[in-house]
């Protein structure tokens, strides 16, 4: 079983801005607050969390997502706020 989710990966400018905001939050919260921060390499926007999925279903899910993605053009999105 593997924990799976569907997610978007931000482009580099968006990633850099998100990391800048995260750094500001870390500084503002201070060392006394226990927070699990996402590593830069794992930064993403989760669209749907699938939970524990059997290994035998992963290839089929990947094919499904790839087929859907091929039907759609790339798109832009605006993000704002923290929450």
LUMLUMMI-386923 format. One record per atom (N, C-alpha, C): x, y, z; residue in three letters. Coordinates in steps of 0.001 Angstrom, whole numbers, plus 500000, padded with zeros to 6 digits. Last residue first. Layout:
LUMLUMMI-386923
XYZALA...
This chain:
LUMLUMMI-386923
496712530023504205UNK495664529411505018UNK495636527934504876UNK497384533091502774UNK497954531940503450UNK496848531332504294UNK497163534802499588UNK496841534525500971UNK497521533281501508UNK496809533440496326UNK496933534567497226UNK496545534166498633UNK497462532606492946UNK497349532206494347UNK497503533444495208UNK496288531823489755UNK496715532851490688UNK496500532337492105UNK497410529785487083UNK496553529975488247UNK497147531091489111UNK497319528485483737UNK497901529310484791UNK496910529435485930UNK497708525342482055UNK496938526497482485UNK497703527252483564UNK498003523167479210UNK498548523760480432UNK497727524996480784UNK495079521451477971UNK496263522295477813UNK496757522766479175UNK493981518079478056UNK493886519457478534UNK495200520196478322UNK494364515464477437UNK493186516116476872UNK493086517595477220UNK496464514586478943UNK496698514786477506UNK495531515527476846UNK495234514201481429UNK496147515330481251UNK496401515622479774UNK493853511803480971UNK493103513040481246UNK493985514252480996UNK496035510061480641UNK495045510230479567UNK494257511522479754UNK497294510272483157UNK498010510666481934UNK497040510918480788UNK495277509193484792UNK495681510592484950UNK496411511089483709UNK495237506532483798UNK494039507362483801UNK494393508848483880UNK497851505690484347UNK497365505722482967UNK496145506620482847UNK497791505820487160UNK498739506648486399UNK498287506780484946UNK495874503885487744UNK495619505284488108UNK496525506223487318UNK497238501599486827UNK495970501997486219UNK495616503442486520UNK499428501571488612UNK499659501699487169UNK498384502158486464UNK498087501190491146UNK498838502408490838UNK499039502601489338UNK496943498827491884UNK496072499832491276UNK496837501058490774UNK498821497284493178UNK498286496769491916UNK497401497783491198UNK499234498585495627UNK500248498694494570UNK499697498272493208UNK496391500230496971UNK497124498989496714UNK498061499169495517UNK496598503188498828UNK496180502546497576UNK497042501303497364UNK495561505369501287UNK496311504132501042UNK495738503424499815UNK494664508520499799UNK494917507651500939UNK495745506444500542UNK494165510481497982UNK493563509175497740UNK493740508223498920UNK493445513815497902UNK494199512809498640UNK493473511481498498UNK493678516233495384UNK492862515178496001UNK493783514180496684UNK495465518339495080UNK494117518448494530UNK493179517440495182UNK498053520030496682UNK497267518792496627UNK495869519083496093UNK500766521464495383UNK499401521811495757UNK498562520552495585UNK504117521186496735UNK503086520944495729UNK501751521477496249UNK507427520346497568UNK506407521389497570UNK505413521170496424UNK509601518734497747UNK508288518086497833UNK507134519088497807UNK511868520278497765UNK511706519322496660UNK510318518687496630UNK511575521659500227UNK511482522357498946UNK511204521402497792UNK509516519993502642UNK510821520213502019UNK510629520837500641UNK507168521436504792UNK507387520650503578UNK508742521012502980UNK507383521291508342UNK507501522059507108UNK507771521131505932UNK505577520865511065UNK506222520041510055UNK506232520781508728UNK506166522559514083UNK505502522574512776UNK506276521653511851UNK506054523707517228UNK506323522472516488UNK505485522455515217UNK507569526639518349UNK506355526059517781UNK506738524826516956UNK509962527768519111UNK509170527085520124UNK507924526408519606UNK511165529263517140UNK511613527883517319UNK510745527095518289UNK508769531299515324UNK509862531030516243UNK510113529547516429UNK506900532512513691UNK506448531536514683UNK507519531234515726UNK508491534164512039UNK507444534754512879UNK506997533799513988UNK510100532259510748UNK510714533290511582UNK509684533876512547UNK508156530795509382UNK509068530132510327UNK509669531139511295UNK507035532771507755UNK506223532129508790UNK507099531442509835UNK509224533316506090UNK508666534376506936UNK507819533809508060UNK509417530815504846UNK510518531291505677UNK510032532393506614UNK507017530804503419UNK507252529802504459UNK508373530240505401UNK507519532879501600UNK506433533019502575UNK506638532043503733UNK509595531640500179UNK509833532924500855UNK508769533157501933UNK508269529477499105UNK509347529230500064UNK509693530499500836UNK506543530829497385UNK505991530009498474UNK507054529739499537UNK508412531967495601UNK507565532825496426UNK506991532053497610UNK509493529632494442UNK510363530560495174UNK509548531458496092UNK507206528577493193UNK507905527815494236UNK508764528750495088UNK506741530543491306UNK505737530282492340UNK506360529535493503UNK509073530332489703UNK508752531591490398UNK507738531387491532UNK508869527483488892UNK509950527987489748UNK509638529328490416UNK505496526188489238UNK506668526561488452UNK507693527208489389UNK504247523511491360UNK504375524917490969UNK505589525151490084UNK502428520686490543UNK503750521166490927UNK503879522613490467UNK499451519394491879UNK500081520265490892UNK501442520667491424UNK498268516022492552UNK498794517338492920UNK499314518095491709UNK496683513365494133UNK496839514097492880UNK497263515508493249UNK498205510826496169UNK497409512032496006UNK497624512562494606UNK498736507946498295UNK498770508659497023UNK497872509888497056UNK500555505688500075UNK499717506871500244UNK499848507709498973UNK500427502240499242UNK501135503521499203UNK500134504638499378UNK500848498815500000UNK500000500000500000UNK500893501248500000UNK
